[in-house]
Amino acid sequence: MQLMSSVRTVRPRRSNATAARLISFVLCVECWLVKHDCALAVAEHERPTVRAHRQEHAHSHLGFLSANVNLARRKTFSACPAAPMTCSQGQRRRLMRMNGEAENDGVCNPRSKKVAIIGAGAAGLAAAKQMRLAGHEVTVFEQTGEVGGVWQYSNQTEGDPLGQVGVEERVHSSMYENLRTNLPREVMSFSDFDFDTSFGDPRRFPHHSAVFNYLVAYSEVNGLREHIAFRRRVLSIEPCASQQEGRGFQGHSCEPFLPELEGSEIFSGVVIHSHNYRSPQQFSGRNVLVVGASASGEDISREVGAVANQVFLSARSWQNPEWGHPNAPPFGEKRNIHRRPTIARFLGHDSVQFDDGRVAEKLDAVIYCTGYRYHFPFLQTSGVVDVEDNAIFPLYKHMLPPSMPSIAFIGIPAKIVPFPQFEIQARYAAKVWAGEIQLPSEQKMLEEVTAEWERKKELGVPLKYFHVQGGDQFEYNDELLSLCNADPLPEWRMYMFSQCGQNKRKFPESYRDTPLPTIEDYEQMLARARLAAAR
């Protein structure tokens, strides 16, 4: 295992000075974590000397990292505009009854590590709790003044509407004003903290502000805030001189991805990435092209369609194959949203041609809802992992580099229910670093990763979808929980997730408000099925 000998942090110049989507690092002098609602963690197994340089008073939390820590304070910046929601005493008591560890700092473990978690979003908070429960010492570095990660809404946007800016200019949040979750609150919740109706929006698919409130409450009831060094952005993590040279690690982020389209440079209208989309008003009466039909593409096209003249939604594939039929009718509130295949080329300053030969003319704006790509601006991987076509390779269990399992990436899998999986992955990593789970040899871990990729390649899965799990997430989660000697998640989560997907394909415009069975309904259904099977 390689030791991390130097961690440099600064106070960001402004509250939004980072990438749209961040992974969390867990540096454990033994580990570190960085987050997009993905988390990166690193663990070490010896204790180098700690040297902390502080130009001004710095958080005392930083002192326990078994690493050389260089801190420099830059200009302070304003606190987050949204005031944190304090959890009620009832919520606090409820959680403490459910798991007594909320009142203490975790178990006493002689093999505990010192863990630095970079990012206090959902993955970072889940990792902080699980690391503490395993007996590790935890410090969370958070670049903003509040927890929540990408669930912190800001109406600020970047100077470059396409999001091609440096880390200093990066706006932290990609939330748009009216965003609601695309999963029901019950499915989203952590395993031991109910996401009920008390967080500001009683709907099953709540507004993003309710998720933020939920994460604030989660940090409070679990005593995590005292372990967070706010307004600190990690700049670099460097190896000990006594260890293998040439490998240093830093944060991972996801930066807006833009496809290369023929003739796009000659388009003269407004062009933005969804990362900088906040509300539809600027597109009122316009003709708009939306590129990409993932969750954000579908949502934004409907929002814009309510005020625009015409909207063309271009995508390679659709959640419902019938949507891609050439004769599929327009949809949306005004029936003015037209589905189109991928773009063949831009024809001029205001028109595009699609792969089927059809043309959209007199376009005023293009919104790219084309996702993000992994980017390691200050993580020098030196062969530990490589990023190719948005796949991070090799990662054992989609988390641990076989050559350096003191790093764990929490939250890399896509098309999953994020919060519960963050918990499970962090629990697994915490137990590995505590010595409770023994990893296979480096060679065997690499062989398992390679075998998984070969299986997917035979099925025709492109490399960029290597981390996409979808329905396979439940088997993956159960496997990790079994390795942790823990019970699987209750079955109702899988059935509610599946029902939500069916509703979304059948009722794309209203699935969030389409009635779903309750947890009790699913439990009764499963009980009847088990009883029938036993007869």
Steps between C-alpha positions, in 0.01 A plus 500: 500500500623846424500778753357841432754746633374840396155651492460860386180690550387855443196702578321534165473845351127462483235261616456343160862439412484139396370264240135435447518146617758391746623170630589488868844398610550308816857544607557252764843539612370247382233659306350791322174570322391735225146548378250571195261288680779278423771463759868422472670356802860417580639305792851464636631260760787684666526837666743749348588811691239773495619846405239771476582844366232760566530852374203587717295309751380179335247241604636280778331207327783498249758413760415134528584411142807280494643708223686820438228764485557836335220749546465843349204727552374695203227760483198398697178475310136530587322213663253293300177694444277217616469481877543148639189331631553382855353156559228477758556348841256228398712409198813500711345279769359266235838442343670456835247234592558327169878491533677591819818592318359843416593615849860382493804506279490137396661186632849469642711327237873445553542487122326831443628740239493876465263588221468825305182528301494762231148614434197511730236399248291186532788260430738690725252504788423130459872424493564713808239312698615155390866582563417617852292191569800288402710689754694722260582863579330727249551849361284623212635778277212695344567784258172682572345618824235226524442130445295365211738499203317534170170528690594854604307718258650822369358730234855591401632379165846503347650753263527231234147361447650173373679444829849490353661689786778442749446379854520852639201612292293183534148538640442221749137418430329366188153522653236688305229697675205261462684167517322214674647159572445224247477238777250480786624626835470158666733336248750787521534492879798374692436165667466640851352847449152532354448756225147584615278802436663721763774645279304772322317323216250219572492369141634150428739657244601812693662827396879515520481724809347211698797278411737773618306529828513122538880496461541786749288308751697179434825680575358636826340188644817301429731758657691552177520879489762517773725291274467732199753771413288735291631730226802280432590376155768232471766594248737205510590181679851373455668172596762460771855517377562157650234347279472442129567824315298659227152443636297781644128524546246774498138569447285360228229699338263468212512781249230568240533278195443647154473276192699586190241595237583601147442870441406582860744791503295690241176495700428861603231453763514448877692185599514368858561176689232382742751560781428872453124467445287641782158601362320507162412870481787598269362261235150649491369508143823346365573192290726278708704186433561279806777244449477188719196329650621383838311611811613862464431507125144374544430740788658807343330443164162500676579810704624688195213368288249669730631845399680441167361503149642163390738253667695223326630227732786307339625170642671176402248283686181535701370348823198382303601381148167620361604859574767477232257410221517754211125553527494538879268792583624817671468506876509744788252745647465682166569194283795686354788266592621284210722196552784463252796262454862605543637805319682438173629856461429868548403645162540867573468768761148387603427147373597135551453177309422178684615149411166419336537795262246727664601860566416745779522863391488845658645374828569763764673285762666165571502339846746213542368245752787268421623422848844519648834332461735395775793732538791489745645852488751444775500123543812357342396138460828378350347172391299430816181570306433631151196686371395404148164582346364578847600162644742494793712189468587285686275525806434189707130494593478832312685656795856388569804521269665156530848653512401744774191392698568780745293709258128442468271668251156525658210561263642419157219265380230669292125448459467400864322608816787707635466558874462134612782390271729773634437357846572144392819584311630713786420224748697253291800733467493579872510130587781434252711771659412380850630155411159336530488409130804348331547589135624252239845548355558785259514253211169335593327837538625605158384171349149550642476852357626380161256207498207735569602724213537202263148380590353842432695539178358170372152638570579806288528743792710805399791587727335825610216295655732271697388649832129510411311257722126563475318189620832328578559740788299289743714190447812717533371657823409160645846366416673784684266467799567126513875569506429741787309221679187717486141438398391603150286807450125429525343372179243778481774737385558298184130468424429870555798591280373266227145635521632856475687409181189347347296810584765724348488311170117495494436850634816704426329833565315407819683205658608708799136558591375153403401305814746237621437226757633578847774311682229319696326401176820348362578321826154345507531397135839338567368325811212352299741389227728329754202330664375376164845369408525310828178307436 
